[in-house]
Amino acid sequence: MAIFKKARRAPRLPASGFTGKRRGVSSSSGYKPTLAIILLVLLLVTGVLWLRSHNWDLRTGFESITGGGRPVSTGFAGSGVETYSTASQVLETITVAKPYSGGGYKRSAFGQAWEDIDGNGCDQRNDILARDLTDLDLSKNCKVLSGTLTDPYTTEIISFRRGEKTSEAVPIDHVVALSNAWSSGAWQWSLTERTLIANDPLNLQAAGQFSNTTKSNKDAASWLPQTGYRCEYVARQISVKAAYHLTITSAEKRAMQGVLATCPDQPAYRSSFARG
């Protein structure tokens, strides 16, 4: 009688059997999300660097996405200043040149702060405060005692009260910074001419202390206000530079063109004080 041996049952592999391959797949697939994240980060960094090289900044992008930045009705715009042409057209008349590299700038080269160049008996600081603030309280000698400023650079609302420690809350900004004016042509002017640009209402704007400090002496290629005020701001810079025959850098011009592309009908402004 034939004797049959009971065939051995093949051992059952654990659930992880044949998973050398599966594990390999699982392991390699684990690299895919990591690689995707690295590529995404590299793409974002490259994109930001490219945009910044074209005078774009993160705040601009955020404001454009969220609708941030709102138009501000400034005292300047409502002061009856005469407009002409468009800022884009006037920009093309300004000479592009490298800034003067000889140094020598000092605030005193632009005269005393503040003069009364319009001869109305009030110095330019108080004239500008009276122009740009609302809810004014004025003294008999035309000093602004209190008021409210909506800073066009940031839209911040600031309560102003005259005093040794409180007046500094609202400085008067030179739209074209005096050191910028110096390096773009004013270094070769007379004191009289420099005093005019330092006190010209076209070049003066009441602002908040924070925005004034942040802006400092930067040109349009390095600093711009909130989006709702950029067109008027750039138009004023262009108008000042054209009125006083100052130069601009190529980077400055590109930045200005970028802003004005959003408002091609933005007018330029005339100065009542620039000479020729």
Secondary structure as the mmCIF struct_conf table of DSSP 4:
data_model
#
loop_
_struct_conf.conf_type_id
_struct_conf.id
_struct_conf.beg_label_comp_id
_struct_conf.beg_label_asym_id
_struct_conf.beg_label_seq_id
_struct_conf.end_label_comp_id
_struct_conf.end_label_asym_id
_struct_conf.end_label_seq_id
HELX_LH_PP_P HELX_LH_PP_P1 ALA A 2 PRO A 14
TURN_TY1_P TURN_TY1_P1 ALA A 15 PHE A 18
HELX_RH_AL_P HELX_RH_AL_P1 THR A 19 SER A 53
TURN_TY1_P TURN_TY1_P2 HIS A 54 ASN A 55
HELX_RH_AL_P HELX_RH_AL_P2 LEU A 58 THR A 66
TURN_TY1_P TURN_TY1_P3 GLY A 67 GLY A 67
TURN_TY1_P TURN_TY1_P4 GLY A 75 GLY A 80
STRN STRN1 THR A 83 TYR A 84
BEND BEND1 SER A 85 SER A 85
HELX_RH_AL_P HELX_RH_AL_P3 ALA A 87 LEU A 91
TURN_TY1_P TURN_TY1_P5 GLU A 92 THR A 93
BEND BEND2 ILE A 94 ILE A 94
HELX_LH_PP_P HELX_LH_PP_P2 THR A 95 THR A 95
STRN STRN2 VAL A 96 VAL A 96
HELX_LH_PP_P HELX_LH_PP_P3 LYS A 98 TYR A 100
BEND BEND3 GLY A 102 GLY A 102
HELX_RH_3T_P HELX_RH_3T_P1 ARG A 107 PHE A 110
BEND BEND4 GLN A 112 TRP A 114
TURN_TY1_P TURN_TY1_P6 ILE A 117 ASP A 118
BEND BEND5 ASN A 120 CYS A 122
HELX_RH_AL_P HELX_RH_AL_P4 GLN A 124 ASP A 132
STRN STRN3 THR A 134 LEU A 138
TURN_TY1_P TURN_TY1_P7 LYS A 140 ASN A 141
BEND BEND6 CYS A 142 CYS A 142
STRN STRN4 VAL A 144 THR A 150
TURN_TY1_P TURN_TY1_P8 PRO A 152 THR A 154
STRN STRN5 ILE A 157 ARG A 161
BEND BEND7 GLY A 163 GLY A 163
TURN_TY1_P TURN_TY1_P9 GLU A 164 THR A 166
HELX_RH_3T_P HELX_RH_3T_P2 SER A 167 ALA A 169
BEND BEND8 VAL A 170 VAL A 170
HELX_LH_PP_P HELX_LH_PP_P4 PRO A 171 PRO A 171
STRN STRN6 ILE A 172 HIS A 174
BEND BEND9 VAL A 175 VAL A 176
HELX_RH_AL_P HELX_RH_AL_P5 LEU A 178 SER A 183
TURN_TY1_P TURN_TY1_P10 SER A 184 GLY A 185
HELX_RH_3T_P HELX_RH_3T_P3 ALA A 186 GLN A 188
BEND BEND10 TRP A 189 TRP A 189
HELX_RH_AL_P HELX_RH_AL_P6 LEU A 191 ASN A 199
HELX_RH_3T_P HELX_RH_3T_P4 PRO A 201 ASN A 203
STRN STRN7 LEU A 204 ALA A 206
HELX_RH_AL_P HELX_RH_AL_P7 GLN A 209 LYS A 215
TURN_TY1_P TURN_TY1_P11 SER A 216 ASN A 217
TURN_TY1_P TURN_TY1_P12 ALA A 220 SER A 222
HELX_RH_3T_P HELX_RH_3T_P5 THR A 227 TYR A 229
HELX_RH_AL_P HELX_RH_AL_P8 ARG A 230 ALA A 243
TURN_TY1_P TURN_TY1_P13 TYR A 244 HIS A 245
STRN STRN8 ILE A 248 ILE A 248
HELX_RH_AL_P HELX_RH_AL_P9 SER A 250 LEU A 260
TURN_TY1_P TURN_TY1_P14 ALA A 261 THR A 262
TURN_TY1_P TURN_TY1_P15 PRO A 264 ASP A 265
HELX_LH_PP_P HELX_LH_PP_P5 GLN A 266 PRO A 267
STRN STRN9 ALA A 268 TYR A 269
BEND BEND11 SER A 272 PHE A 273
#
